Amino acid sequence: MADTPIINGHRYGWASIEAKVDNTVAEDFTEITYSTKADPGKARGRGARVKATVRGEADHEGSITMHKAAAQAFIAKLGKGFMTKKFPIVVSYSEAAEGAVITDRLTGCQITSMEDTPKQGNESVMVKFDLHIMRIKYNGVDPFEDL
C-alpha cells in the first residue's frame, strides 16, 4: 500500500519516540531495536514437499544503546545480578500529523550481553545492551496466538 503524501506534516521519526525502560523514561538512549521471528516446524512424509506445518517457536530479541552515564544509572537501578533481572520496555510513537499514538510493549526483557564502545573522537561513550524479550505486543497486537 502506497503512503499518501502529507502536506506540511510529519511522519514518525526519532523525535516522535518516547521509551520507558523499567517504567522510567529513557532520556539518554540513542537507538532501540526489537524484532520478532517465527520458526514454524515442517511435517514431511513421502516426496520432496512439506505436507504440513506445525506452530513451531517464536522468538523476540532487541537492543538498546545509551550514553555511558545513563547505562550506569540503569545498571544501578537493576542492581546486583542485573543481567538476570527482567524488566519491561514501552516504546511510544507520537506525531500530531499521524494522529493516534502507537505503543509497542516489550515484556520480560533481560540483558544477554553488553558492549562499551569508547573510541577516540568528540562523541560520547556509548553502551549497547542486547536483549532477550519474552513477548512483544505491537500497538496492542500480539503476533502469536496462544492456545
CORHU-V986863 format. One record per residue. N is the residue number from 1. RES is the residue in one small letter. SS is DSSP state (hx for helix, st for strand, lp for the rest). NEAR is the number of other C-alpha atoms within 10 Angstrom. Layout:
# CORHU-V986863
n=N res=RES ss=SS near=NEAR
n=N res=RES ss=SS near=NEAR
This chain:
# CORHU-V986863
n=1 res=m ss=lp near=3
n=2 res=a ss=lp near=4
n=3 res=d ss=lp near=5
n=4 res=t ss=lp near=6
n=5 res=p ss=lp near=9
n=6 res=i ss=lp near=10
n=7 res=i ss=lp near=7
n=8 res=n ss=lp near=6
n=9 res=g ss=lp near=10
n=10 res=h ss=lp near=13
n=11 res=r ss=lp near=13
n=12 res=y ss=lp near=14
n=13 res=g ss=lp near=10
n=14 res=w ss=hx near=10
n=15 res=a ss=hx near=9
n=16 res=s ss=hx near=14
n=17 res=i ss=st near=16
n=18 res=e ss=st near=17
n=19 res=a ss=st near=20
n=20 res=k ss=st near=15
n=21 res=v ss=st near=18
n=22 res=d ss=lp near=17
n=23 res=n ss=lp near=11
n=24 res=t ss=st near=12
n=25 res=v ss=st near=14
n=26 res=a ss=lp near=16
n=27 res=e ss=lp near=13
n=28 res=d ss=lp near=14
n=29 res=f ss=st near=19
n=30 res=t ss=st near=14
n=31 res=e ss=st near=11
n=32 res=i ss=st near=16
n=33 res=t ss=st near=11
n=34 res=y ss=st near=16
n=35 res=s ss=st near=11
n=36 res=t ss=st near=14
n=37 res=k ss=st near=11
n=38 res=a ss=st near=13
n=39 res=d ss=st near=11
n=40 res=p ss=st near=12
n=41 res=g ss=st near=13
n=42 res=k ss=st near=14
n=43 res=a ss=st near=11
n=44 res=r ss=st near=12
n=45 res=g ss=lp near=10
n=46 res=r ss=lp near=7
n=47 res=g ss=lp near=7
n=48 res=a ss=lp near=7
n=49 res=r ss=lp near=10
n=50 res=v ss=st near=12
n=51 res=k ss=st near=11
n=52 res=a ss=st near=10
n=53 res=t ss=st near=11
n=54 res=v ss=st near=10
n=55 res=r ss=st near=12
n=56 res=g ss=st near=10
n=57 res=e ss=st near=11
n=58 res=a ss=st near=14
n=59 res=d ss=st near=14
n=60 res=h ss=st near=17
n=61 res=e ss=st near=20
n=62 res=g ss=st near=19
n=63 res=s ss=st near=20
n=64 res=i ss=st near=20
n=65 res=t ss=st near=21
n=66 res=m ss=st near=23
n=67 res=h ss=st near=19
n=68 res=k ss=hx near=19
n=69 res=a ss=hx near=14
n=70 res=a ss=hx near=17
n=71 res=a ss=hx near=20
n=72 res=q ss=hx near=13
n=73 res=a ss=hx near=11
n=74 res=f ss=hx near=17
n=75 res=i ss=hx near=14
n=76 res=a ss=hx near=11
n=77 res=k ss=hx near=11
n=78 res=l ss=hx near=16
n=79 res=g ss=lp near=12
n=80 res=k ss=lp near=10
n=81 res=g ss=lp near=8
n=82 res=f ss=hx near=14
n=83 res=m ss=hx near=16
n=84 res=t ss=hx near=13
n=85 res=k ss=lp near=13
n=86 res=k ss=lp near=16
n=87 res=f ss=st near=16
n=88 res=p ss=st near=19
n=89 res=i ss=st near=22
n=90 res=v ss=st near=19
n=91 res=v ss=st near=18
n=92 res=s ss=st near=16
n=93 res=y ss=st near=19
n=94 res=s ss=lp near=18
n=95 res=e ss=lp near=17
n=96 res=a ss=hx near=12
n=97 res=a ss=hx near=13
n=98 res=e ss=hx near=14
n=99 res=g ss=lp near=8
n=100 res=a ss=lp near=10
n=101 res=v ss=lp near=14
n=102 res=i ss=st near=16
n=103 res=t ss=st near=18
n=104 res=d ss=st near=20
n=105 res=r ss=st near=20
n=106 res=l ss=st near=23
n=107 res=t ss=st near=18
n=108 res=g ss=st near=16
n=109 res=c ss=st near=25
n=110 res=q ss=st near=21
n=111 res=i ss=st near=20
n=112 res=t ss=st near=15
n=113 res=s ss=st near=12
n=114 res=m ss=st near=15
n=115 res=e ss=st near=11
n=116 res=d ss=st near=15
n=117 res=t ss=lp near=12
n=118 res=p ss=lp near=12
n=119 res=k ss=lp near=10
n=120 res=q ss=lp near=7
n=121 res=g ss=lp near=7
n=122 res=n ss=lp near=6
n=123 res=e ss=lp near=9
n=124 res=s ss=lp near=14
n=125 res=v ss=lp near=15
n=126 res=m ss=st near=21
n=127 res=v ss=st near=22
n=128 res=k ss=st near=22
n=129 res=f ss=st near=21
n=130 res=d ss=st near=21
n=131 res=l ss=st near=21
n=132 res=h ss=st near=21
n=133 res=i ss=st near=25
n=134 res=m ss=lp near=16
n=135 res=r ss=st near=20
n=136 res=i ss=st near=26
n=137 res=k ss=st near=15
n=138 res=y ss=st near=14
n=139 res=n ss=lp near=14
n=140 res=g ss=lp near=11
n=141 res=v ss=st near=11
n=142 res=d ss=st near=13
n=143 res=p ss=lp near=14
n=144 res=f ss=lp near=14
n=145 res=e ss=lp near=7
n=146 res=d ss=lp near=5
n=147 res=l ss=lp near=3
